[in-house]
Amino acid sequence: MRGAESDVIGLLLRERIVFLGTSVDDFVADAIISQLLLLDAMDPTKDIRLFVNSSGGSLSATMAIYDAVQLARAPQSHLASQHLQHLSSLVVGPSESGRTIEQVKRDIDRDRYMSPIEGVVYGIIDGVIDQDYHS
């Protein structure tokens, strides 16, 4: 990365924020995983915030990010845009959603748009922030 883009990433990392803002491929997954592992190694007691604004992408690369999230010892919060059902559905399984694999497959067969509250009920997100998000 060069110039302003690397400065922004550096500023975000200093605030322990990882931002996924493109479709997921192996290169992007490696960058996100590296950032998560670095922040976790630097201080496993401080929160890491992962912001996701992605239209999806490679399943294997997405699952690699999911594995790194599970591996990290640091407390984490994950914030995703609600219109990204497809990406969210790739990492929500029966244990997270309380639904069978067959039900999850039926639900993601076509585009499905949920309100934030429906996302909470389904198990895709932990909660809804209805005010400006500040640490």
Z-matrix of the N, CA and C atoms (Angstrom, degrees):
N
C 1 1.444
C 2 1.522 1 109.67
N 3 1.314 2 114.76 1 150.35
C 4 1.458 3 118.84 2 -177.72
C 5 1.518 4 110.96 3 -129.78
N 6 1.295 5 114.48 4 155.10
C 7 1.456 6 121.15 5 170.09
C 8 1.510 7 115.29 6 58.23
N 9 1.333 8 113.82 7 -134.29
C 10 1.465 9 121.31 8 -173.26
C 11 1.518 10 112.41 9 -61.65
N 12 1.352 11 116.93 10 -35.00
C 13 1.466 12 119.14 11 -178.73
C 14 1.525 13 111.65 12 -62.28
N 15 1.327 14 117.85 13 -43.29
C 16 1.459 15 119.93 14 178.80
C 17 1.522 16 110.96 15 -68.66
N 18 1.328 17 117.64 16 -32.48
C 19 1.459 18 120.72 17 176.86
C 20 1.521 19 110.98 18 -64.64
N 21 1.332 20 116.61 19 -41.72
C 22 1.466 21 120.64 20 178.95
C 23 1.519 22 110.30 21 -63.71
N 24 1.331 23 117.36 22 -46.06
C 25 1.462 24 120.96 23 179.41
C 26 1.527 25 109.75 24 -60.63
N 27 1.309 26 117.04 25 -43.10
C 28 1.463 27 120.72 26 178.60
C 29 1.520 28 112.40 27 -61.54
N 30 1.329 29 116.11 28 -43.43
C 31 1.467 30 120.17 29 177.66
C 32 1.531 31 111.02 30 -62.28
N 33 1.317 32 116.68 31 -43.71
C 34 1.464 33 120.11 32 178.79
C 35 1.525 34 111.02 33 -62.70
N 36 1.325 35 117.20 34 -44.18
C 37 1.459 36 119.97 35 -179.80
C 38 1.526 37 111.85 36 -63.21
N 39 1.330 38 116.54 37 -37.88
C 40 1.469 39 118.69 38 176.84
C 41 1.527 40 111.50 39 -61.82
N 42 1.327 41 116.36 40 -28.39
C 43 1.472 42 121.09 41 176.58
C 44 1.525 43 111.76 42 -91.03
N 45 1.343 44 116.18 43 6.04
C 46 1.480 45 123.74 44 179.32
C 47 1.535 46 111.26 45 63.04
N 48 1.328 47 113.92 46 40.11
C 49 1.463 48 121.22 47 177.92
C 50 1.522 49 108.38 48 -114.19
N 51 1.333 50 115.80 49 129.99
C 52 1.458 51 122.46 50 173.78
C 53 1.524 52 106.02 51 -112.12
N 54 1.331 53 116.13 52 130.20
C 55 1.461 54 120.83 53 -176.65
C 56 1.518 55 110.14 54 -119.42
N 57 1.322 56 116.26 55 122.73
C 58 1.457 57 123.13 56 174.66
C 59 1.517 58 106.92 57 -107.02
N 60 1.329 59 117.10 58 105.95
C 61 1.455 60 120.52 59 -173.14
C 62 1.510 61 114.07 60 -124.88
N 63 1.319 62 117.69 61 28.80
C 64 1.457 63 121.67 62 179.43
C 65 1.516 64 108.59 63 -150.38
N 66 1.316 65 117.58 64 174.47
C 67 1.461 66 118.17 65 176.66
C 68 1.531 67 108.59 66 -68.94
N 69 1.317 68 115.59 67 153.96
C 70 1.459 69 121.24 68 -171.96
C 71 1.528 70 110.21 69 -91.69
N 72 1.325 71 115.28 70 122.54
C 73 1.460 72 121.55 71 169.81
C 74 1.525 73 106.48 72 -130.94
N 75 1.325 74 117.72 73 -178.01
C 76 1.461 75 119.85 74 -176.96
C 77 1.526 76 112.63 75 -60.99
N 78 1.327 77 117.55 76 -39.66
C 79 1.463 78 121.45 77 -179.58
C 80 1.531 79 110.54 78 -64.00
N 81 1.326 80 116.73 79 -46.56
C 82 1.467 81 121.54 80 179.61
C 83 1.526 82 109.78 81 -63.98
N 84 1.331 83 116.92 82 -44.25
C 85 1.464 84 120.36 83 179.48
C 86 1.523 85 110.72 84 -59.93
N 87 1.328 86 117.50 85 -42.84
C 88 1.466 87 120.41 86 178.32
C 89 1.526 88 111.42 87 -59.65
N 90 1.329 89 116.76 88 -40.98
C 91 1.469 90 120.43 89 179.84
C 92 1.526 91 110.76 90 -66.08
N 93 1.334 92 117.79 91 -45.01
C 94 1.466 93 121.44 92 -179.25
C 95 1.524 94 109.93 93 -65.60
N 96 1.323 95 117.03 94 -45.01
C 97 1.467 96 121.53 95 179.37
C 98 1.523 97 110.50 96 -61.08
N 99 1.335 98 116.76 97 -43.92
C 100 1.469 99 120.52 98 178.74
C 101 1.520 100 111.22 99 -59.59
N 102 1.331 101 116.76 100 -42.95
C 103 1.466 102 120.25 101 179.72
C 104 1.524 103 111.14 102 -65.32
N 105 1.336 104 116.91 103 -43.56
C 106 1.470 105 120.32 104 179.02
C 107 1.529 106 111.10 105 -62.02
N 108 1.332 107 116.29 106 -45.96
C 109 1.466 108 119.83 107 -178.76
C 110 1.525 109 111.87 108 -66.80
N 111 1.330 110 116.79 109 -38.26
C 112 1.464 111 120.39 110 177.65
C 113 1.527 112 110.99 111 -62.16
N 114 1.322 113 116.84 112 -49.98
C 115 1.470 114 120.16 113 -179.67
C 116 1.515 115 111.24 114 -62.77
N 117 1.323 116 117.21 115 -38.65
C 118 1.463 117 120.77 116 178.64
C 119 1.531 118 110.73 117 -65.55
N 120 1.319 119 117.05 118 -41.05
C 121 1.465 120 120.65 119 179.71
C 122 1.528 121 111.68 120 -69.39
N 123 1.321 122 117.04 121 -34.57
C 124 1.461 123 120.69 122 -179.14
C 125 1.525 124 111.41 123 -66.42
N 126 1.322 125 117.39 124 -41.18
C 127 1.466 126 120.81 125 178.61
C 128 1.533 127 109.29 126 -163.04
N 129 1.335 128 117.15 127 99.30
C 130 1.464 129 120.14 128 -177.89
C 131 1.529 130 114.14 129 -73.98
N 132 1.329 131 116.93 130 1.85
C 133 1.476 132 119.27 131 179.51
C 134 1.526 133 112.72 132 -101.70
N 135 1.335 134 117.35 133 -13.34
C 136 1.469 135 120.73 134 -178.71
C 137 1.518 136 111.03 135 -95.36
N 138 1.324 137 115.69 136 144.11
C 139 1.463 138 122.07 137 -178.50
C 140 1.526 139 112.70 138 -61.78
N 141 1.325 140 114.51 139 144.14
C 142 1.457 141 123.02 140 169.87
C 143 1.522 142 106.52 141 -115.78
N 144 1.326 143 116.26 142 133.17
C 145 1.466 144 120.53 143 177.07
C 146 1.523 145 108.85 144 -110.92
N 147 1.328 146 116.11 145 124.74
C 148 1.455 147 122.26 146 178.54
C 149 1.517 148 108.55 147 -110.03
N 150 1.326 149 115.78 148 116.33
C 151 1.459 150 122.44 149 177.60
C 152 1.522 151 107.98 150 -101.92
N 153 1.337 152 117.02 151 128.70
C 154 1.458 153 121.73 152 -177.39
C 155 1.524 154 109.36 153 -119.35
N 156 1.328 155 115.05 154 122.46
C 157 1.457 156 122.16 155 172.87
C 158 1.520 157 106.18 156 -137.14
N 159 1.321 158 115.99 157 78.29
C 160 1.451 159 122.15 158 -172.66
C 161 1.514 160 110.38 159 -138.38
N 162 1.311 161 115.43 160 148.04
C 163 1.461 162 120.30 161 178.60
C 164 1.516 163 112.44 162 -90.07
N 165 1.312 164 118.00 163 6.90
C 166 1.465 165 120.88 164 179.21
C 167 1.510 166 110.15 165 110.56
N 168 1.320 167 115.49 166 -148.04
C 169 1.449 168 119.95 167 -179.78
C 170 1.513 169 111.04 168 140.49
N 171 1.297 170 116.10 169 -143.77
C 172 1.458 171 123.23 170 -176.54
C 173 1.528 172 111.03 171 -66.06
N 174 1.325 173 115.90 172 127.02
C 175 1.462 174 119.99 173 178.83
C 176 1.520 175 110.97 174 -64.78
N 177 1.335 176 117.80 175 -43.99
C 178 1.469 177 119.19 176 -178.09
C 179 1.527 178 110.92 177 -65.10
N 180 1.331 179 118.20 178 -38.12
C 181 1.466 180 120.81 179 178.24
C 182 1.528 181 110.64 180 -68.26
N 183 1.340 182 116.75 181 -39.75
C 184 1.467 183 120.69 182 177.83
C 185 1.523 184 110.76 183 -63.36
N 186 1.326 185 116.48 184 -41.96
C 187 1.463 186 120.00 185 180.00
C 188 1.531 187 111.38 186 -68.42
N 189 1.322 188 117.51 187 -29.84
C 190 1.464 189 120.26 188 175.07
C 191 1.528 190 110.23 189 -64.42
N 192 1.339 191 116.74 190 -41.03
C 193 1.468 192 120.15 191 175.54
C 194 1.521 193 109.71 192 -63.52
N 195 1.315 194 116.76 193 -44.28
C 196 1.473 195 121.54 194 178.86
C 197 1.533 196 110.14 195 -57.48
N 198 1.325 197 117.27 196 -43.76
C 199 1.467 198 120.52 197 179.04
C 200 1.527 199 111.15 198 -62.70
N 201 1.331 200 117.21 199 -40.71
C 202 1.476 201 120.17 200 178.87
C 203 1.518 202 110.79 201 -65.31
N 204 1.322 203 117.16 202 -38.69
C 205 1.470 204 121.22 203 176.87
C 206 1.533 205 109.49 204 -60.67
N 207 1.329 206 116.37 205 -43.21
C 208 1.458 207 120.46 206 179.75
C 209 1.532 208 112.05 207 -68.39
N 210 1.325 209 116.95 208 -32.53
C 211 1.455 210 122.59 209 -178.53
C 212 1.531 211 112.97 210 -73.09
N 213 1.316 212 116.50 211 -34.58
C 214 1.470 213 120.67 212 -175.72
C 215 1.519 214 110.96 213 -61.24
N 216 1.323 215 115.20 214 137.22
C 217 1.469 216 121.11 215 179.75
C 218 1.520 217 112.15 216 -86.03
N 219 1.314 218 116.52 217 -24.91
C 220 1.467 219 121.23 218 -176.42
C 221 1.526 220 110.42 219 -65.67
N 222 1.338 221 116.47 220 145.50
C 223 1.468 222 118.95 221 172.93
C 224 1.522 223 109.09 222 -61.12
N 225 1.327 224 116.82 223 145.27
C 226 1.453 225 120.48 224 -175.68
C 227 1.517 226 111.08 225 -136.77
N 228 1.329 227 114.46 226 152.36
C 229 1.462 228 120.67 227 167.24
C 230 1.515 229 106.21 228 -129.52
N 231 1.327 230 115.10 229 142.79
C 232 1.457 231 121.23 230 -176.98
C 233 1.516 232 108.32 231 -123.83
N 234 1.318 233 115.27 232 124.93
C 235 1.458 234 120.85 233 179.55
C 236 1.517 235 108.60 234 -120.09
N 237 1.326 236 115.77 235 124.85
C 238 1.464 237 120.34 236 -178.54
C 239 1.519 238 109.61 237 -126.99
N 240 1.340 239 117.26 238 147.54
C 241 1.457 240 121.37 239 172.95
C 242 1.525 241 107.87 240 -65.38
N 243 1.361 242 120.30 241 135.21
C 244 1.467 243 122.78 242 -174.36
C 245 1.504 244 113.75 243 -65.75
N 246 1.408 245 118.28 244 -24.74
C 247 1.454 246 119.09 245 -178.59
C 248 1.518 247 112.23 246 -76.97
N 249 1.314 248 118.01 247 3.96
C 250 1.456 249 121.79 248 -178.02
C 251 1.526 250 111.59 249 -98.98
N 252 1.302 251 116.19 250 47.31
C 253 1.459 252 122.12 251 -179.98
C 254 1.521 253 111.66 252 -54.83
N 255 1.319 254 116.80 253 -39.91
C 256 1.455 255 119.28 254 -175.15
C 257 1.530 256 111.38 255 -60.88
N 258 1.326 257 117.48 256 -49.69
C 259 1.457 258 119.90 257 179.62
C 260 1.515 259 110.81 258 -63.14
N 261 1.317 260 116.58 259 -44.82
C 262 1.454 261 120.12 260 -179.56
C 263 1.515 262 111.26 261 -60.96
N 264 1.321 263 117.43 262 -39.03
C 265 1.454 264 120.29 263 -177.31
C 266 1.519 265 111.47 264 -66.99
N 267 1.337 266 117.77 265 -24.19
C 268 1.449 267 119.57 266 179.27
C 269 1.516 268 112.33 267 -70.09
N 270 1.312 269 117.18 268 -26.78
C 271 1.460 270 119.44 269 -177.04
C 272 1.519 271 112.95 270 -109.65
N 273 1.333 272 117.90 271 4.70
C 274 1.455 273 119.24 272 176.18
C 275 1.518 274 107.44 273 -105.44
N 276 1.303 275 115.57 274 116.69
C 277 1.459 276 120.74 275 -179.70
C 278 1.511 277 110.55 276 -110.22
N 279 1.308 278 116.23 277 -173.70
C 280 1.467 279 120.26 278 -178.23
C 281 1.521 280 112.96 279 -56.77
N 282 1.346 281 117.90 280 -38.57
C 283 1.461 282 118.37 281 -177.77
C 284 1.522 283 111.92 282 -68.25
N 285 1.348 284 117.99 283 -35.89
C 286 1.446 285 120.99 284 -179.43
C 287 1.520 286 112.41 285 -77.54
N 288 1.341 287 117.19 286 -36.14
C 289 1.459 288 120.33 287 -173.81
C 290 1.515 289 113.55 288 -96.98
N 291 1.335 290 117.29 289 -15.48
C 292 1.454 291 119.60 290 -176.13
C 293 1.521 292 112.04 291 75.48
N 294 1.324 293 117.70 292 12.91
C 295 1.458 294 122.29 293 179.99
C 296 1.521 295 110.29 294 -113.22
N 297 1.303 296 116.54 295 159.95
C 298 1.459 297 120.72 296 177.14
C 299 1.518 298 109.69 297 -73.09
N 300 1.328 299 116.22 298 161.24
C 301 1.462 300 120.70 299 176.66
C 302 1.523 301 109.95 300 -59.20
N 303 1.318 302 117.16 301 -39.71
C 304 1.465 303 120.83 302 -179.97
C 305 1.527 304 111.26 303 -62.06
N 306 1.342 305 117.01 304 -41.80
C 307 1.469 306 120.19 305 179.47
C 308 1.521 307 110.91 306 -65.00
N 309 1.335 308 117.43 307 -42.87
C 310 1.463 309 120.77 308 178.48
C 311 1.527 310 109.63 309 -62.25
N 312 1.343 311 117.52 310 -42.75
C 313 1.467 312 120.40 311 178.22
C 314 1.523 313 111.29 312 -60.98
N 315 1.332 314 117.57 313 -42.32
C 316 1.469 315 120.39 314 177.85
C 317 1.523 316 110.69 315 -63.16
N 318 1.321 317 115.64 316 -41.23
C 319 1.466 318 120.19 317 -176.57
C 320 1.522 319 112.66 318 -68.08
N 321 1.336 320 118.43 319 -28.58
C 322 1.463 321 120.12 320 -177.25
C 323 1.522 322 112.29 321 -102.02
N 324 1.338 323 117.79 322 5.73
C 325 1.451 324 121.32 323 -179.36
C 326 1.526 325 111.68 324 -61.34
N 327 1.302 326 118.31 325 -35.04
C 328 1.465 327 123.94 326 178.08
C 329 1.530 328 107.76 327 -129.86
N 330 1.332 329 115.19 328 165.54
C 331 1.462 330 118.02 329 175.81
C 332 1.516 331 109.37 330 -55.62
N 333 1.302 332 115.91 331 131.58
C 334 1.462 333 121.04 332 178.06
C 335 1.513 334 107.18 333 -133.39
N 336 1.293 335 115.87 334 120.57
C 337 1.455 336 121.28 335 -179.46
C 338 1.509 337 108.52 336 -102.62
N 339 1.322 338 115.94 337 131.64
C 340 1.456 339 121.84 338 -179.45
C 341 1.519 340 109.35 339 -121.61
N 342 1.302 341 114.85 340 150.70
C 343 1.458 342 119.29 341 170.71
C 344 1.530 343 106.89 342 -74.43
N 345 1.321 344 117.75 343 165.30
C 346 1.460 345 119.28 344 176.66
C 347 1.529 346 112.86 345 -56.18
N 348 1.312 347 117.26 346 -40.90
C 349 1.467 348 120.39 347 -179.29
C 350 1.529 349 110.11 348 -65.85
N 351 1.340 350 117.20 349 -41.12
C 352 1.464 351 119.93 350 177.00
C 353 1.528 352 110.88 351 -61.76
N 354 1.327 353 117.45 352 -35.73
C 355 1.459 354 121.35 353 176.62
C 356 1.514 355 112.32 354 -63.33
N 357 1.339 356 116.62 355 -38.70
C 358 1.466 357 120.94 356 176.66
C 359 1.518 358 109.96 357 -64.63
N 360 1.335 359 116.43 358 -47.47
C 361 1.463 360 121.11 359 -178.58
C 362 1.527 361 110.53 360 -62.02
N 363 1.327 362 116.76 361 -39.62
C 364 1.458 363 120.96 362 -179.05
C 365 1.523 364 111.75 363 -69.92
N 366 1.335 365 117.80 364 -29.85
C 367 1.456 366 121.69 365 -179.11
C 368 1.513 367 114.08 366 104.07
N 369 1.334 368 117.15 367 8.90
C 370 1.465 369 120.89 368 -179.80
C 371 1.526 370 110.87 369 -76.61
N 372 1.329 371 116.43 370 -34.84
C 373 1.464 372 120.72 371 179.84
C 374 1.520 373 108.68 372 -128.10
N 375 1.322 374 115.01 373 156.66
C 376 1.464 375 120.79 374 -178.21
C 377 1.509 376 113.11 375 -82.13
N 378 1.317 377 117.62 376 -31.60
C 379 1.454 378 119.83 377 -176.73
C 380 1.514 379 110.97 378 -171.84
N 381 1.307 380 115.09 379 173.81
C 382 1.458 381 121.82 380 -179.22
C 383 1.523 382 108.14 381 -116.65
N 384 1.314 383 115.21 382 129.29
C 385 1.458 384 121.28 383 176.70
C 386 1.519 385 106.08 384 -98.57
N 387 1.324 386 117.53 385 117.08
C 388 1.447 387 119.58 386 -175.94
C 389 1.520 388 113.73 387 -105.82
N 390 1.305 389 114.96 388 18.86
C 391 1.457 390 120.38 389 174.78
C 392 1.519 391 107.49 390 -140.57
N 393 1.315 392 117.55 391 174.06
C 394 1.467 393 119.97 392 178.73
C 395 1.508 394 109.10 393 -56.41
N 396 1.317 395 116.76 394 136.70
C 397 1.458 396 122.28 395 -179.44
C 398 1.529 397 109.53 396 -85.97
N 399 1.293 398 116.25 397 120.71
C 400 1.474 399 122.11 398 176.31
C 401 1.504 400 108.31 399 -133.16
N 402 1.312 401 116.43 400 145.73
C 403 1.471 402 120.58 401 179.94
C 404 1.512 403 110.99 402 -77.68
